């Protein structure tokens, strides 16, 4: 899956040369999404198989380092895990783009 670069916000401090790799990592993560729910304008929940939780946490941790406006939380959901992605109101366009990318 190819993730479009249009959801990378200007506030991201990840070096431009590293962005294609990070986008590919998100693209791989999105292939595992079992379902998603836009809980609020500022929150998107992605349900993933529990066996990809470690990889999802790793990507979330590294993304939080370069895009500090993201908040990622994880909760168990039976045999699955919910990855909650939250952003401030000023960055809902980023969440919109993530939602579009993961649903493709």
ABEGO torsion letter per residue (X at the ends): XBBBAAABBAABABBAAAAAAAAAAAAAAAAABABBBBABAABBBBBBBAAAAAAAAAAAAAAAAABAABBBBBBBBEABBBBBBBBBAAAAAAAAAAAAAAAX
